[in-house]
Amino acid sequence: MNINILQNKLKEGLNIIGRGSSKSTSLPILKNVLLKTYNNFLNLSATDLEIGIKWWTPVKVDKEGELTVPYNSFSSFINLLPNKKINLNIKNNNLLINCEDYKTQINGISAKEFPIIPKIKEKEKIIINSSFLSDSLLQIIDIPSLSKVKPEISGILFSFKEKELKLVATDSYRLAEKKISFKKNNKDDFSFIIPQRTAREVVNIFKEINKDVEIIFGENQILFRVKIEDTNEPYIELTSKVIEGNYPDYESIIPKKTKTKIILDKDDFLNRVKAASVFTSKVNEINLVFSPNEEEVIIKSNNKDLGNYETKIKGRAEGDELNISFNYRFLLDGLNNIKSSEIIFEASDENSPGVIKPVGKSDFLYVVMPIKN
Amino acid sequence: MKKENLWRTALAQIQLDISEANFNTWFKETNISTLKRDKAVVAVPNAFVKEWIQSKYHKIILKSLKDLNKSIKSVDYIVSHSTTTPQENKEDKKIINQMEFQEIATDHQTGLNPKYTFDNFIIGPFNELAHAAGSAVSDSPGSIYNPLFLYSKTGLGKTHLLQAVGNKIKNNIKKKRVFYIPAQKFISEIISAIRNNKMDEFKYRYKDIDVLIIDDIQFLSGKEKTQEEFFHTFNELYEKNKQIILSSDRHPKSISALTDRLRSRFEGGMIADIGYPDTETRAAILKTKAQEKDFSLDDEVCYYIAENIQKSIRELEGILNKLIIQQQLTQKSIDINTTKKIFDDINQLSTVSFTFNKILKTVTDFYDVGERDVMGSSRKREVVKSRQVVIYFLRKDLNYSYSYIAKKIGGKDHTTVIYSYSKIEKEIQKNNEIKEEISHIKENLMSV
């Protein structure tokens, strides 16, 4: 291989694929990045066998070739170089790096040792703006918890039905659902579950890019791909396994009807819940008393050693009186991910879930189970 | 050679040919999933491993397998997800009273919650019969006791036993389709099927079930359309020798507003009841529950609770949760004095008395008669009976005077009131059915 590339460009590529390289492993090759040229493109790949990331950029190739080098040393070194032209040359499994008067050699391992990132057999495909997808994922990404008993809920559900994509996450105590509408109807309904980590990497890699990303669903696998603008050439590809199994029948969790309803200012409510959290005990319990007649909610918390807290917040309310307790962390997780200035809080009784929704939009929903008192 | 042994021996061979790091990375969590005449299928944890093994180690694998088993001509690879499980997040400490979505714990297809098994079902003299019947049914569903009808007061383990039977059948006989549904859900399914004109779909869904389990069947009381649909479903399954298991909080005879044809169906199989556990069994249950929750329970405390809470296992669990929270809050282990104090707090709460209106409503709901009829002068048999029971509770629990009751209940003569009260008193002594009804109404009064 003999190519010339700008430092900035190479740095970008290394940053993107770095998340795929393994941090600790019994197999040293997984700590390496694969450099490969063909048809005047440079391709970088990294994988830890759970996910694989590839990046491409057009370059002038004087001589084709491929090699793997340790990711950490290579990328740290490239980061320190000035933003000038870099010449990469392979000789006997060594990578020679020339940039201005820097002359370096990194010992590599043959590309034949590097794992193959599996090709996907395309079954279904959707296209969505990458930043919008990332923002949507961010609203629910922290909810799943790793569970041995129910591996299905340790990931995020992508459920595509008619013109709507639903992203769903739950840890069996609360559940969040984000809806994304599409203009075009898909041929068939389909759904898959991606690991939480994959979702995080999708956000990390694609959030700032602001381009169309293709989500390609195949057997056991999922591929997120962005192409180089106005071409059919790939720019970034993230391949990941999907979680097998059926997602629970989550729609039956979402209450269809509720007995008590109140509309509150989000920031005001959020602040008061935070204040109440200071006075909770280890159980994290805060108590909400809804009085629709008074058009208010009373928020209470109590810590035997520290003292107690009580506040009232006014809102437009209807329905029955209700006294219900929640884990304040769960309330904050829901409230923090709502973008509107007002929220609707709904509940029925002290043993049934509460629902938090934005006012004026129906694209987000947060369902949370109470604490028994 | 068995496929497990075959793979183990093959791996030992492969290990010699490649580096240790490679072996650990690529052959970890692999196995032979099927072995058919000349073809072996190797299961691997993910697609990355599949690609790599296929392209790099296929020759070695094929050769090692061939050496061990001459008939193997080809090897295929599949991704099998069951071989990997994610690590549990240890940071999240469980909050005892935080409620969970039931829908997530339950199995998608069967509606069963896998946590209910025979292994964690505690047997004592009070539930021996029910356990034996359930166990027999789970060994050979559809052939001995059909239907199996279990009844007991709430919180004594009906649901646990029902689900344990379902889980055991599901795990032992893979082909059997087990379906568990609480009666309330069954009713709302029927209602929505009728409303959306999807009755055919509903019927179709229940047609192929091998084991149908319906919990709390007493909720069918007074729901005529549901009873009719259920009757048809019941017959269809019964005629095909499919197992039906039902539970209720009372004997079929005591379920009011139930059509005779259904009642006789319910009584046609095996009826088993679960009584109240004795002190030793209650203590054993407490110990098991405490162990499940990783809580060390002092013997003295354990027996104190077992002696003081007699009627419900659910209540035992409730108290146990209270103790655990108390311990989390104070960071001190629970001794007998703290326990006694917690009991005192609870007793103060439970002496809250009920009102006239509540008694009237609960009794009329139970017998399915109108409140107005009871207050009026109807001489219909069930109305008279409900009126007498209302009077009984007003006297017994609210300590109203006879003449005040006479005035309250629509201007009756106070001698009628005296007669009514003593009649129920006497009936309770000799008639088991009435006795059971009264205790049910009492429970309903306490529960709401």
Interface residues (C-beta under 8 A of the other chain):
Chain A: T25 S26 L27 P28 L30 T47 L49 E50 G52 P115 I116 I117 P118 S145 L146 S147 K148 K150 P151 I153 S154 T170 S172 Y173 L175 E219 N220 Q221 K241 I243 E244 G245 N246 P248 D249 Y250 S252 I253 S281 K282 V283 N284 E285 K304 N327 N351 P353 V367 M369 P370 I371 K372 N373
Chain B: A21 N22 N24 T25 N46 A47 F48 V49 K50 E51 W52 S55 V79 H81 T85 P86 Q87 E88 N89 D92 I95 I96 N97 Q98 M99 E100 F101 E103 I104 A105 T106 H108 I325 Q328 L329
